[in-house]
Amino acid sequence: MTDFQREREALGAWLHRLRRDAGLNGKELAERLGWAPSKVSRIEHGRQTPTNADLAAWSRACGQPDAAAELTARLQALDSHYVTWRRSLRAGHAPRQRVGMELDRATTVLRVFEPGMVPGLLQTAGYARSLFTALVALQGTPDDVPQAVEARMERQRVLYHAGHEFHFVLTEAALRARLCPPEAHRGQLDRLLAVASLPGVRLGVIPDTATLPLAPLHSFWIFDDRLVQVETWTAEVNVFEESEIALYRRVFDRYVTVARYGSAARAIVSSVLAECGQSDEVIDASVPPQLGRDSQ
């Protein structure tokens, strides 16, 4: 199977879930769109490439018009694996979060390595708000911060779904990074202590004192064994090649060998939290928050 076909099938799967979440069967959606039911089936099964107009109509018919922007960006990137933020975020961050929600739900085992910040699925509203505010200012995208934060919080419901597994590996540096006001930072660390106890969540922390097996070049998310997503400052890179996914798995597994889990991980988080409480540092409210990537 070609990469193009894999990505077309992935797009069809997202459209299928969008229809299902709207409570529509294929025939009902086709009637709303004025299409033959066979067209809905071909698109969902990756046998036909939808047009931009098809995606916009599909999103509207399912009651999710904001999803069209991200779906269109993915359609345009079928042959490149490369979705620029300028294109992906042209309707704001909230639509991107809603489409990401579909990918989260369709994933049984999610592995995340993050060396610089707390991953989106573990963020508090205050932490996420600072990140989105900084990104809007940096990229000049539509200012939909409240909606983006709400969508990110909604995505986190998947953490409580039975049958899903989440394995996060963070560096201690990611816990220390001051990407939001001190109060929000402390709340974020408290959140990590709470979420680490969820049945489907495994949280690993690499201490500053650990000897790293590999340089932490960038964060990455592994969705089952079918997709890896990497974020740069300019784009989201989607990796579908089996050999490349396998390489990311090996990289992840090497970081796991030096991470601390259970009580040892909680001790690191608690230590950073205690340092935050003892700090006398005063952050000038006139200085904008530090910049962070979307981090899913």
C-alpha positions in Angstrom: 0.0 0.0 0.0 1.3 3.4 -0.9 1.7 6.3 1.6 -0.9 8.2 -0.3 -3.4 5.4 0.1 -2.7 5.0 3.8 -3.3 8.7 4.3 -6.5 8.7 2.2 -7.8 5.8 4.3 -6.9 7.7 7.5 -8.8 10.7 6.2 -11.8 8.4 5.4 -11.6 7.0 9.0 -11.8 10.5 10.5 -14.8 11.3 8.2 -16.4 8.1 9.3 -16.1 9.0 13.0 -17.4 12.5 12.3 -20.5 11.0 10.7 -20.9 8.4 13.5 -20.6 10.9 16.2 -23.3 12.9 14.5 -25.6 9.9 14.9 -26.0 9.4 11.1 -25.7 6.3 9.0 -24.2 6.4 5.6 -27.6 6.6 3.8 -28.8 9.5 6.0 -25.6 11.5 5.4 -25.9 10.9 1.7 -29.5 12.2 1.7 -28.4 15.4 3.5 -25.7 15.9 1.0 -27.7 15.0 -2.1 -25.1 12.2 -2.9 -25.4 8.6 -3.8 -24.8 6.4 -0.7 -22.0 4.7 -2.6 -20.0 8.0 -2.7 -20.1 8.2 1.2 -18.9 4.6 1.3 -16.1 5.1 -1.2 -14.7 8.1 0.7 -14.9 6.5 4.1 -13.1 3.4 2.9 -10.4 5.4 1.1 -11.4 4.4 -2.4 -12.2 8.0 -3.5 -10.4 11.2 -2.7 -12.9 13.9 -1.5 -12.7 17.4 -2.8 -12.4 20.5 -0.6 -16.1 21.2 -1.2 -16.9 17.6 -0.2 -15.1 18.0 3.1 -16.8 21.4 3.8 -20.3 19.9 3.0 -19.6 16.7 5.1 -18.5 18.8 8.1 -21.6 21.0 7.9 -23.9 18.0 7.5 -22.4 16.5 10.7 -22.8 19.7 12.6 -19.0 20.3 12.8 -18.3 23.0 10.3 -15.1 24.0 12.0 -13.6 20.6 11.3 -13.4 21.4 7.6 -10.3 23.5 7.8 -8.1 20.8 9.4 -9.6 18.1 7.1 -8.9 20.2 4.1 -5.3 20.7 5.2 -4.8 17.0 5.5 -6.3 16.5 2.1 -3.9 18.9 0.6 -1.0 17.1 2.3 -1.9 13.6 1.2 1.2 13.3 -1.0 3.6 15.3 1.2 3.1 14.1 4.8 3.7 17.8 5.7 1.0 20.1 7.0 2.0 23.7 7.6 0.6 25.4 10.6 -0.2 28.4 8.4 -2.6 26.1 6.5 -3.7 23.9 9.3 -4.5 26.8 11.7 -6.0 29.2 9.3 -9.4 28.7 11.1 -7.8 28.8 14.5 -6.5 26.2 17.0 -9.9 24.9 18.1 -10.6 23.0 14.8 -7.2 21.4 14.9 -8.0 20.2 18.5 -11.3 18.7 17.4 -9.8 16.7 14.5 -7.0 15.6 16.9 -9.8 14.3 19.1 -10.9 11.9 16.4 -7.4 10.5 16.1 -7.1 10.1 19.9 -10.4 8.1 20.0 -9.3 5.8 17.2 -6.0 5.0 18.9 -5.7 2.0 21.3 -2.1 2.6 22.5 -0.6 6.1 22.5 3.1 6.7 23.2 4.3 10.3 23.8 7.9 11.6 24.3 8.1 15.2 25.3 11.4 16.9 26.3 10.3 20.5 26.6 6.7 20.8 27.9 3.7 19.0 29.3 1.8 17.2 26.5 -1.6 18.5 25.5 -3.6 15.5 26.9 -2.1 16.2 30.4 -2.4 20.0 30.4 -4.6 22.1 32.7 -6.7 24.9 31.2 -4.4 27.5 32.7 -1.3 26.0 31.2 -2.9 25.5 27.8 -4.2 29.0 27.8 -0.7 30.4 28.1 0.6 28.3 25.3 -2.3 29.0 22.9 -2.0 32.8 23.7 1.7 32.8 22.8 1.1 30.8 19.6 -1.6 33.1 18.4 0.7 36.1 18.9 3.6 34.3 17.2 1.8 32.9 14.2 -0.9 35.5 13.7 -3.6 32.9 13.6 -7.3 33.6 14.5 -7.6 34.4 18.2 -9.8 31.5 19.4 -7.9 30.8 22.6 -11.0 30.2 24.8 -12.4 27.7 22.2 -9.1 26.0 21.8 -8.7 25.5 25.5 -12.2 24.1 25.7 -11.5 21.7 22.9 -8.2 20.6 24.4 -10.0 19.9 27.7 -12.6 17.9 25.9 -9.9 15.8 24.2 -8.7 14.7 27.6 -11.9 12.7 28.2 -10.3 9.9 26.2 -8.0 9.4 29.2 -10.9 7.9 31.1 -12.1 5.6 28.3 -11.7 1.9 28.9 -9.6 0.0 26.4 -7.1 2.8 25.8 -3.5 3.0 27.0 -1.4 6.1 27.3 2.4 6.0 27.9 3.9 9.4 28.5 7.7 10.0 28.9 8.7 13.5 29.9 12.0 15.0 30.9 12.4 16.7 34.3 13.3 19.8 32.2 9.8 19.7 30.7 8.4 19.9 34.3 10.6 22.8 35.2 10.0 24.9 32.0 8.2 28.1 33.0 5.7 28.4 30.2 2.9 30.0 32.2 2.4 32.1 35.4 3.6 30.5 38.7 0.2 29.6 40.0 -0.8 27.9 36.7 2.6 26.1 36.7 1.9 24.7 40.2 -1.6 23.7 39.2 -0.1 21.9 36.2 2.3 19.9 38.4 -0.6 19.0 40.7 -2.5 17.7 37.7 0.3 15.4 36.7 0.3 13.8 40.1 -3.4 13.2 39.8 -3.5 11.9 36.2 -0.6 9.5 36.9 -2.9 7.4 39.0 -5.5 6.8 36.2 -5.7 3.1 35.2 -4.8 3.6 31.6 -2.1 6.1 32.1 1.6 5.3 32.5 3.8 8.4 33.3 7.6 8.2 33.1 9.9 11.1 34.0 13.6 11.2 33.0 15.5 12.9 35.8 18.0 15.6 35.1 20.7 13.4 36.5 20.1 10.5 34.0 22.5 9.7 31.2 20.4 10.0 28.1 20.7 7.2 25.6 20.0 9.6 22.7 19.8 13.3 22.3 16.2 14.6 22.8 15.9 16.2 19.4 12.2 16.7 19.4 8.9 15.5 20.8 6.8 12.9 19.0 3.5 11.0 19.3 3.2 7.3 18.3 -0.4 6.3 17.5 -0.5 2.5 17.8 1.9 1.3 15.1 0.4 3.2 12.2 1.3 6.9 12.6 3.9 9.1 14.2 3.3 12.8 14.5 6.2 15.3 14.9 5.7 19.1 15.4 8.1 21.7 14.3 7.7 25.5 14.5 6.3 25.6 11.0 4.5 22.3 10.4 3.2 19.0 11.6 5.0 16.0 10.0 3.0 12.8 9.6 5.1 9.6 9.4 3.4 6.5 7.9 6.3 4.3 6.7 6.5 1.1 8.8 10.3 1.3 9.0 10.3 4.9 10.2 7.6 4.1 12.8 9.6 1.2 14.0 12.6 3.5 14.4 10.6 5.9 16.6 9.5 2.9 18.7 13.1 2.0 19.3 13.9 5.6 20.2 10.9 5.7 22.6 11.9 2.4 24.2 15.4 3.7 24.9 14.1 6.7 26.7 11.9 4.4 28.7 15.0 2.6 30.1 16.1 5.8 31.9 12.7 7.1 32.9 11.4 6.8 36.5 7.9 5.4 37.1 5.4 5.1 40.0 6.5 6.6 43.3 9.9 7.6 41.8 8.2 9.6 39.1 5.8 11.2 41.6 8.8 12.1 43.8 10.4 14.1 40.9 7.2 15.9 40.1 6.7 16.7 43.9 10.2 18.0 44.1 9.7 20.4 41.2 6.4 21.4 42.7 8.0 22.1 46.1 10.7 24.3 44.4 7.9 26.3 42.7 6.3 26.9 46.1 9.5 28.1 47.6 10.6 30.4 44.7 10.6 34.1 45.4 10.8 34.9 41.7 8.4 37.6 40.6 7.3 37.4 37.0 6.5 40.8 35.4 2.9 40.5 34.2 3.8 42.8 31.3 6.1 40.2 29.8 4.3 37.7 27.5 4.4 34.0 28.4 7.1 32.0 26.9 6.4 30.3 23.6 5.4 26.7 23.2 4.4 24.5 20.3 0.9 23.2 20.0 2.1 19.8 21.3 -1.0 18.0 20.0 
